[in-house]
Amino acid sequence: MKRLLATLAIALSAIAPAHADTLADQVKAEAQRLLVQVSAAESTAKARPGAKAPVVAPALVSDLQRFSLAASRLSIEIDQRGGPTDLRCIFRGMAEETGKQLDVAAKATTGGEQAKAYARLTHMLKDAVEIAPAVGGNATAASSSRAAAAQCPASTDF
């Protein structure tokens, strides 16, 4: 019985960010937690730039996929509430970028290539921590128009 309770306590503490007050809070909490993991993976990859890239940890993959899903859900929530198009587009972009950089990290042949993917993820996660709180009251703010909010303008500024 004690083993079952201990396992349950560990499982609940691992999913605590999922029980944040709002979806924006959850995205922020997940991003903060993932920053530590991604930064550590980036450091490991950077330490051996010419060597074969290490395998991306399965736990990191699933955690980043969960973040991506939460960012995508937040984008949809902002849109459904008529929130600002820029915020909706930012979180949609974060969801897409997470998948893209996970793929790059997994396919990287050297630590240096993999470190670049992790660096992009680190930058994006830092942005998520800073931007997610802006969703709070603004998720219900009026958008310029529903038709304009249906698409996110492409940006190549990286």
N, C-alpha and C positions, 0 to 999 in steps of 0.2 A: 504494500500500500504506500509506504514511504517513497519507494522508487517511482511509482506512478505520480505521486504528488510532486516530486522533484522534477520529473520529466515535464509535467504540465506547467510548472513554474518557469522552467527554462523556455519552453515553447511560447508562453505568454509574454515573457520579457523580450523575446526575439521579434514578436509581432507588435510590440507596443506602439511603434510609429503608425501602424495601421488604424489605431484607435484614437488618433489625434482629433481635436475638436472639429476641424474642417478638412476638406480634401487639400486645400492649399497648405494647411498646417502639416498634413501628412507628407506632401511633396517636399516641403522644407525639411522636415525631420529625416526623411529618407535620404535627401541630398546631403545633409550634414553627416549622417552616419556613413554614407558611401564615400564621402570625401576621404576619410581615413583609409578605407580599403583601397580605393583607386590610387591614392597617393603612394601607398606602400607598394602596390603593383608597379607603378611608374618608376619608383626608385629601384626596384629589383631589375626591371628591364633596362633602365639607364646604366646600371652598374656593369652590364655586359652588352654594350651596344653592337659589337660585331659578332657576338655568339648567337647561337640558335635561340629564338624567342621561347620563353617558358610557356607552358600551357596555361591558358586563362582558367583560373580556378572556377569549377562549376558553381560554387556558392556565390561567387562574384557575378557570374553570368546571370544566375537566377535573381539575385538582388537588383542588378541593373535592369533586367527585364521587368521586374515589379515596379521599379521607379518609372520606367518608360510607360508602362500601362497607367500608372497614377497620373503622370504628366498628360497623357492623352485624354484620360477621363476629365482632368481639370480643364483642358482645352474645350472639351464638349460642354462641360458645366458652364463655363464662361459664356459660350455661344448660346446655350439654352436660356440663360438669364439675361441675354442681351448686353453682355459686358463688352468691354473695349476689345476691338479687333486685334490691336497690337498684343495684348496679353494672351488672347486665344492663340494667336499665331506663334508667339514665343514658346508656349508650352507644347504646341503641336510639333514645332521644330525640335524641341528638346527630346520628345519621344522618338522622332525619326533619327536624330543625331545619335542617340544612345544605341539604337540598333546598328546604325552604320559603323560607329566606332568599335562596337563589340565585334563586328564582323572583321574589321581591319585588324584589331588586336589578335583575333583568333587565327587569321591568315598570315600574319606577319612572319617573315622568315628570320628576322634578326631582332635582338632586344631593342636596338635603336628605332626600328620601324614601330615596334609595339609601344615603346615609350611615347612616341608622338600621338598614337591613338589614345593612350591613357592621359596625356597632357590635355588633349581636346576635351576628354570626359571631365577631367578635373576643372577645367575652365567653365564648362557648362554647368557642372554641379554647384560651383561657387555662384554662378549667375542665378541658379534656381533658389539657393538659400536667400539671396538678396531680393529676388523678384516675387517669390511666392507670397510674402506678406502683403504685397500691393493688391492681391486679388481680393482679400478680405471684404471690404466694403464696395470695391469696384466691380465685383462680379455681377452686381445687379444694376450698375449704371447703364444708362441708355447708350446704345451704339448708334453710329451715324445712320446706318440702315442695315436691314437683314441681308439684302442682296450683296452689299459691300462686304459684310462679315463672312460670307460664304467661302471666300478665297483668301489665302494669305499671299501677299506679294513676295516674289522670290527675291532673295538677297544673296549676293555673292561676297559680301563684306565679312571676311573672316580674319 
